[in-house]
Each structure stands twice: as C-alpha cells, then as structure tokens.
Amino acid sequence: MLAERLFKRLTAHLDPVLVGLLGLLLLVSLVAVWSASAGNSDKFVAHLVNIAVALTAMLLASHIPPQRLMQFAPLAYAVGLVLLVAVALFGEVVNGARRWLDLGVTRIQPSELMRLAVPLLLAWYLHQKQESLRSVDFAVALGLLALPVVLILRQPDLGTSLLIAASGFFVIYLGGLSLKLIAAAAALAAAAAPFAWHMLHDYQRQRILTMLDPSSDPLGAGYHIIQSTIAVGSGGLTGKGWMAGTQTHLDFLPERSTDFIFAVLAEEFGLIGNLLLLALYAAIVYRGLTLAARAPTLFGRLLAAALVLTFFIYAFVNMGMVSGILPVVGVPLPLVSYGGTSMVTVLLGFGIVMSVATHKKLVKT
C-alpha cells in the first residue's frame, strides 16, 4: 500500500500517453543501438545507463512547478552565457572546434545547457511583458536570442547554433511576433546570404557544396552522405532485416550509432519501418503540443510548445541530413542516437512539458 502511494506520488505529473510514446521510441533506440554497435554489450549497457539517467531527469523535472522554472530562468541563461564566454577564452580545442570546458572533474559542453536556457528565458521575458507587448519587446527578445547563438557559432558549431536559434524563434513567434516582421526578416536574411556565405568557415561551405554534389569528393567530404543514402535506398520496402544491414555491418556507414543511426534503421527495416518511426515522432509532437495548449499561463504554453517543436526540428534535420537533402551538421536523432547529453536534454525538456501542463496553479512572481 505504501509502495503504491509512493508510486502514484512520483508519477503524479507524468502524462501516461506521452510517456508511453517516449517509451516506444526508446525501445526503437535500444534495437537500433544494438545493431549499430554490432552487439557490443559495453556500449549497449552504457546506452541503458544513459536512458535511466535521462528518465530520472524527466521524472524530477515533471515535479518542478512552473513558478520555480520562472525564477530559475534568468540564472540559467546568465550561467550559460558565462560558460560560453569561458569556452571562448579557455575552452578545450577538439577537432578544430572550441566547444568543451574542462572543469577538472569532468568536461562540459555549455551549448547543451543553452538548449533549455534560451527558450526558458524568452518564455519568462515575454510572460513578464504579456500585458503590453510592443515591437521593442520583441527586439529585446531577439537580442537575447542572438547573443548565445553568435557565441556558439564562433566555436564553431553551426548545427547547435541554428537549432538553438530555432527554439528561441518558436518562443518569440508563438508570443505574437508579427508575420510582417518575420517576412521582413526573411527578406533581409535572403539579401544577406551572399555575405553570410563568406563568413562561414571553409568546412561549413564544404558541407553545403558536398550536399549539392556528394560525388565531387566521394572518398572525402562526400563519403558520409553517399554511404548513408546507399543504406537508406538499399533498405527497399521492408528492409534487409535486423542485424542484416550490409552498409552497417561491413563498416561502410560512418557514425552509425550516433548521427547516422537513421540510416541503420532505414536499411534494416525499410520504408515501412521509416514510416512507422515518422508516425511515432508525429504522435509525440502532437501529444506534446496538446499538453502545451493545456498550460494555464503564457509562460507555460510558450515554453512547452517551443520545446516540443524544437524536438521536431532536431528529428527533421537529422533525417534530412542522413537522406542527403540537408548538409551534415552533426545533429543526433533525438531519443534514438547513442549519447547521454542529448538524451538527458531531450527528456528533461519533456519533463518540463508535463510539468507546465499538470501544475495548474502558478504563484505570481
């Protein structure tokens, strides 16, 4: 009886439908990682540990009342900015990029913190201004968004900077940003594209050119895209069967347990498997947005919707990258790819979504 009451208390703020859908996606992840790692038990156990830690983070986040999240928002953003500046000054260079900060005990990647801190702060800011939102408020919000994006872009980390920009944009757009201003900004961005091209690093320009013509460097920059598209196409309608993918198990497919795990699933389970996976992602997004709509405050609705839509963008970018319709930017397939940091960040976000949907009373701050 005590155990039952404790269980109900622990799961009081979890949404059974969303948790069930996320659980199905994690099962897909287990199947994919086992195959991609060729049955490597050490890697599989590490993946199980990552999932356990991420689920625990989601459970804990679901119990944090929205008013606590609001109080925490400015601090999280400020700490994230300080860490990003510290990375720029003292960060550890790995493969030509300065993205990691060595704290002695462990290494951290501050840009991961900003995945949650940016939408959190922007939702807090627009909530404070909701009674009299003006154009200047949206300009300030865009400035708050631009600051971490520029710092991350300089590391350089184009993929993460664009995804954080997307998460922040969702908050600002849902907060009431005028479509006319969006159209004007889009036109300005299009006009600035030639200048932006020259500001990109050589490897970033190479990725875009490689996307347009992978065969121009089939054994170099184009290798990843060529091998992944072969894997995706060779799966056919029903796939080659679990653990039977030749591109995967003959070591042609690079980064197969992380960035290119979608190609593993496509090769082994085919178009039907892909469509089922897409349906699962769509169901998670739909349920997440349904919960976001239930949030009793503007802060909760903006934050939850932005987190869910960012999850969708991550999945879209990864699948587009693996399929060869987007440049390779090193974005993992959310909740499927091997990797602890991404797993924890995504499930922590869904914990927040469930929190703002189930905590009905918000104390004025």
Order of alpha helices (4+ residues) and beta strands (2+ residues): alpha-alpha-alpha-alpha-beta-beta-beta-alpha-alpha-alpha-alpha-alpha-alpha-alpha-alpha-alpha-alpha
